[in-house]
Amino acid sequence: MPQWTVGRDAVGVRLDKYLAAPDRLGSRARAVDALARGKIFLNDREAASSDAGTRLAEADVVRVWMDRPGSARRRMALGDARDLPIVYEDDHLLVLNKPAGVLAVPLPPDRRDDARSVFDDVKAYLSMRRRGRPRVVHRIDRDTSGLVVFALTALAQAQLKEQFTRRKPEREYLAVVYGHPSPAEGEWRDHLVWDTKALMQTPADARHPRAKESISRYRVVERLAGASLVDVALVTGRQNQIRMQARLHGHPLVGEQRYVTADAAAPAIAFPRQALHAHRLAFAHPVDRHALRFEAPLPDDLAALIARLRRRR
């Protein structure tokens, strides 16, 4: 099995580019295919397609197992429609790329219906393999697509939840918002209160007893026709935080139905859901503390929206 140790000259190079070098796999196509088929290991952990953009550090060990048994099979997906790809899996955690329209976890008993949830799909998947049950770490909204992680043991759940409580994980979202934020890079800092009756965030004075400071850092990635593609990094992780803060700062999400002003004009850009995607997620492995970093590409509906607004520019 070919194996390489990253030297100083390759620090910061993307994993796929490193593999594509002539003295390794020889092309990016071969590197991408090997990642997709589970043939690449980074520091003895299986790498996936989502790890292609991982920036290498000095002394990282990259190994290729070309004849790995079963590696001709693509990484599996969950759900009856096979629309819930597994991004990463080991004995302690599971990272998935959730499609829009699917709950991350079931609704509480007083609101429960027959709506599908990622939790239930993962539970069925683990049950078939007699591997216990999933444990919730965090969640994303039903109509938000992208990365979500579940713990597979109580110890992993406790450690991951501690990381989220301490704001350690890196959580980046891609959003399409109305208008062009100015400055093009900055910070949204607000105090929000969760309305338990309306089930939504409301702005509040900092002195409100239940107010929680909510902080996001944003960066305009691309100006579009009447809108912008924005990268939003969460500092805090309040429910519906990005959706509410985008509205408060004058740039509501395209497709937003809940966090809009009462006198808002009819939306100028048609889109059936809030244009929000959990794009990147990074945290320390709950057992050996190795750095894990994942990326989920834009889903087809968001990519099509951006392409449409690009053409109108």
N, C-alpha and C positions, 0 to 999 in steps of 0.2 A: 504494500500500500504506500504510494508516494506521500511524503510528508515534508512540510517546510516550516521553518521557524522564522517569523517576521523580523527582519533587521531594521535598523534605523532608516534606511532609504525607503522603506515601504510604510512607515508610520503614517496613518491618516488615509491610506489608500482604501477604496471600497473593496469588499471581499470579492465581488464578481470581477472587478478589474484585475485584482491580484491573481485570481484563478485563470483569467483569460490570457495571461502573459505567454509568449511563445515557448518558454521552457517549462510551462505547467500544462494547462489544458489546451492552449493554443488559440482559443477564440471565445468571444463572449457567449456565443450560442451554446457551445459545449458547457461553459460554466453555468449558464442559466438552467440548462437541462439537468446537469448533475445536482444542482441545488434542489430543483423540483422533485427529483427522484430519491432524495435522501442519501446521496452518495458523499456529501461533504460534511466534515466535522471540524468545528472550531473549538479548540481547547477541550477536546473529547466530548463535546456536545454536538448532537446532530443539528446542522444548519438547514434552513428551509428557504424557499423563494423570498420570503419576507426579510431574510437576513442579507440579501444581495448588497444592500447599501451600507452594511455595517462597516464602520471605519476601524481599520486594524491598529493595534497597539504593538509596541516593541515586545518581542518574546511570545506573542500569540503563536499558537501551533495550528496550522491548517493541514488537514489530512484528507485524502481522497480514497474512498473505498469503492472502486469501480465495479467490482463483482459482488457487492453486498447482496446477500440473499433477499429476494423480494423487492429489490429496489427498482424493478421495472414498473411497479405500481405507483401511481400518483398518490399524493397525500389525500386521505379520505375526507369526505364532508358528511355532515350530519343532517337529519331532517328528512321527511318523506320526499321532499323535492331535491334533496342533496344540495341545498343552497346555503349551508352553514359550514364553510371550510375550517378545518383545523389548521391553525397557524403553527402551533407548538404544543407538544404533549410529552410529559414524562410522568413519573410516579407521584409527583407532588402537585402539579398544576396543569391546566389546560387553557390555551389562548385560542379564541375563535374570532372570525370576521363576521359579525352579525349583519344580516341584510336589514334594510329599512322595513318597517311594518311588523316586526316581530319583537315581543317583549323580551327584555333581558331576564327578568324573573317574573313569576306569576303575580297577578294582582292580589291584594289582601282579601281575606274572606268576604268582607262586606261589599267588595266591588268585583269579585271574581266572576268571570264568564268563561267561555270556551276558547279564549284567545290563546294562540300558540306562544310558548316562551322558550328561550334558549335553555333555561334551566331544565325544563322538562325533556328537551331533546338530549341534553347531556346526561340526564338521569337515566333515560332509556338506553343510551349508548353504554354507560358504565354498567348498568344492570345486566346487559347481555354478556358482558365480560366479567361479571361477578367482581366488580372493583369498587363496591361501596356507592357513595352518592356524592354529587357535587356540593360544594360549599361556597356561598356567595361572598365575594370580596368587594365588588363595586358594581355599578350598573350604568347603562346609558339609556336614553329615552327610546321608546318604541319606534318612532320615525327617524331616529338618528342611526346611521349605519356605522360599522367599524368595529374596532378591537374591544373585546371584553375578556376578562380573565376569571376563571373559577379555580378554587383550591380543591384538592382531592383528599386532603387530610386535615384534621383539626389543627395540627401544628402549623401546617403551611398557611391555613386560613388566618390564624392568629398573627403570624409573622407578617403576612401580606397586608392585613388590615392595619397593623401598626405602622407599616411604611406609608400607607395612604393617609392615616391620621397625622403623621409627622410631615406630610407633603413631600415625601421623598420621590415617588414615581414622577417621571416626565410624561405628561399627557398633552398631546398636540392634536388639534382638530383643524380640518379645512372647512371653511364656510364661504358661502356666496351671500354677500350682504348688499342691500341697496346703497347706492351712492359710492363715494370715494373718500374713505376716512382720511382726515388730516389732523395731525401729521400722519405720514404713511406707516409709522411705527410708534407704538406707545403702550400705555397701560390703562386699563379700566379698573377703577377702584370704587366700590359702592358698598352700602350696607343694605342687606336684604332680609326680609322676614318671610318664612313659609306660611302661607295662608292655608290652614288645615281644612277649611270648608271649600274654598275655591280650588284647592290643590294646585297652587301656583305661587311663584315668588312675587313679592311686592316690595317696592323701594321703601326704605325706612330711615329715620334719623338715627345717627350713631348711638344716641342715648336710649333708644328703645330697648327694653329689657331682653327681647328675643332677637334683636338685630345681630346678624353675623356679617363680618367683613368678607367681601367677595372680591378677589383680585384675578384678573386675566391680563396676559400680555399679548398684544396683537401685532401682526406685520402684514402689510398689503403685499401679496404675492404677484398679483396681476390686476390691472385696471381693465374692466370690461365695459360693454355698452350699458350704462345706467347702473352698474353694479361693480363689485370688486371681489376677487378671490382672496380670502384672508386666512392666514395661519394664526390660530389662537392657542396659546399655551396656558393651561390652567395652573394657577398658583394655589388657589383654594379649589375645592370641588363641591360646590353647592349644587343641589338638584336644579336643573334647567338654567344654570348660571350663565352660560354663553348666550342662550336665547334671550334672557332678560337683559343682560348687560348690553348686548348689541342694540336692543331697542332703546334703552336708556341713553345711549350715546349717539342716537340719531341714525343708526344704520341697521334696521331690523333685517333678520334673515329673509332671503327670498323663500317664498312658500310658507312662511310662518303664519299660523292660524290663531295661536293663543296670545303670544306676547306682541300685540299690536295695539295702537292707541284707538280709542273709541271713535274718533273722528277721522281715522285714516282713510284715504281714498282707496278705491279698488286697486288691487295690485297690478302693476304694469307688466310684470314678468310672471308668466304662468308656470307653476311647478307644484306637484301634488303633495309635497311634504316640506318640512324645514330643510333647507340645503345645508346640512351639517353632517360631517363624517369624522369619526374618531380615527385619525390617520396614523399617529405614532404613539407607542407606549413603551416605556423603559422602566425597569425596576431591578432590584437585586433578587436573585433566586432565594426563595425562603429557607433553603437548607444550607447550601454551600456559599451563598451570597455572591455567586458569580453574576456579573452584569448581563442582563437580558435586554434586548432591544428589538422591537417588532414594528413593522410598517404594513399597512393595508392600503392597496391602491384604490383610487377613486372608483366607486361603483358606476355601472354604465349610465344610470340616469343622471348622476351629477356630472359625469364627463360630457354627456350630451348637452346638458344645460350650459356648461362652460363653453363648449364648442359653438353653440348657437349664439351666445352673447359675444363671443370673439368675432364671429362673422359680421355681427351688426356694428362692431366698433368703428 
